[in-house]
Amino acid sequence: MASTSYPVSDRHRLSLGPIATPDRLLLGPGPSNAHPTVLQALSRTPIGHLDPLYVALMGEVQELLRYVWQTDNRLTLPMSGTGSAAMEATIANMVEPGDTVLVAVKGYFGLRLQDMAGRYRADVRTLEKPWGEAFSLEEIEAGLKQHRPKILAIVHAETSTGVCQPMEGIGDLCRQYDCLLLLDTVTSLGAVPLYLDDWKVDLAYSCSQKGLSCPPGLGPFSMGLRAEEKLNARSGKVPNWYLDVSLLNQYWGSDRVYHHTAPVNMNFGMREALRLIAEEGLENVWARHRRNAERLWAGLERLGLELHVPAHLRLPTLTTVRIPEGVDGKAFTLHLLNQHGIEVGGGLGALAGKVWRIGLMGYNSREENVDRLLNLLEQELPAFRVTAPAAAAAVA
Ligand SMILES: *Cc1c(COP(=O)(O)O)cnc(C)c1O
């Protein structure tokens, strides 16, 4: 006998065809295009997250992450979540209420670190630099001396400004002032020289969708022994269950205790992305990113465009170009997207409306992409110079 039933509402029932997204070329601040074989890996049939085959794959992903980060850290694993989840994991695991955390802010992602540390009730202090500059060793040392923090947090590759923070010596200073070094490597991992152990970095995180040529969804995370000691000495539990590394390590370590269902297909993709980097060789990958970025910089300058960051601080993965006087920057990027299927980013925060952000990350760091974009800028940008009637007339 049928019991109570209710009429099914069709109010939210959409009638859709299968998904049909265009093939865009993603030359913005991320996500970047995934490598074709990574996409193949993602579409394989899932296997169980405790299947011995999957457990073997987890070990391979961890080992290859150690390679791309140049670290021996035991606690190296991909968090289930994007880069921000891995970022929050570093803060959630390390910060105890009242701990002094010094954040070196020179762009948007420094501000995010500051926000997160405050939410975990750190005593947050900041050092600030204008957006487009980097910190000197002297400035870092002065900050450590003044604030005596337990953790110094800094962004290696600031995607909002296109600045690469020089890292030589910062780790030594942190040891000297007995503080942990927390480094955002979201836009540098797998693309820009990065030596976690030589730089004495205690905590680092990244993402899957920028230098690693994988879609968004995983956040690589690494923690050294000094950070592990602080974790083990906590007086209370890590206040975030999902990101608690001591729990996660019972799954990623040898115990294989269920914590959450691993996004197995994302990890298939991550394995393939890291395998490709190992096959090419890390130094070759870094050199390719630098070569293509230099080609872009030279081409932009040839077109009379101004780069926001001085050459010695420029990030190969992300270039900030000043939007020329009289150009509607947003209209031009919409034109690139709608007419040519190319995504270029706009400015964030203090640089909103002032710069375009051009990404050359992972699989997208290729000569043909640089040349395609430069040609479009040369041929189609003049029409967007609203205050330069001569240039507009020439195009018309
Ligand atoms: C993209 C980015 C993040 C955030 O990563 P999501 O994957 O977007 O969560 C953090 N820091 C930097 C420097 C980034 O560029």
The ligand as an SDF file (V2000), in Angstrom:
LIG
                    3D

 15 15  0  0  0  0  0  0  0  0999 V2000
   45.4390   31.2840   -6.6230 C   0  0  0  0  0  0  0  0  0  0  0  0
   46.1780   31.6620   -5.3830 C   0  0  0  0  0  0  0  0  0  0  0  0
   45.7500   31.2440   -4.1140 C   0  0  0  0  0  0  0  0  0  0  0  0
   44.4320   30.5620   -3.8850 C   0  0  0  0  0  0  0  0  0  0  0  0
   44.3240   29.3360   -4.4950 O   0  0  0  0  0  0  0  0  0  0  0  0
   42.8820   28.7960   -4.9350 P   0  0  0  0  0  0  0  0  0  0  0  0
   43.2400   27.5400   -5.6630 O   0  0  0  0  0  0  0  0  0  0  0  0
   42.2710   29.8540   -5.7790 O   0  0  0  0  0  0  0  0  0  0  0  0
   42.0930   28.5390   -3.7140 O   0  0  0  0  0  0  0  0  0  0  0  0
   46.5480   31.5430   -3.0290 C   0  0  0  0  0  0  0  0  0  0  0  0
   47.6950   32.2160   -3.1590 N   0  0  0  0  0  0  0  0  0  0  0  0
   48.1310   32.6440   -4.3580 C   0  0  0  0  0  0  0  0  0  0  0  0
   49.4160   33.3960   -4.4460 C   0  0  0  0  0  0  0  0  0  0  0  0
   47.3770   32.3890   -5.5000 C   0  0  0  0  0  0  0  0  0  0  0  0
   47.7950   32.8400   -6.6810 O   0  0  0  0  0  0  0  0  0  0  0  0
  1  2  1  0
  2  3  1  0
  2 14  2  0
  3  4  1  0
  3 10  2  0
  4  5  1  0
  5  6  1  0
  6  7  2  0
  6  8  1  0
  6  9  1  0
 10 11  1  0
 11 12  2  0
 12 13  1  0
 12 14  1  0
 14 15  1  0
M  END
$$$$
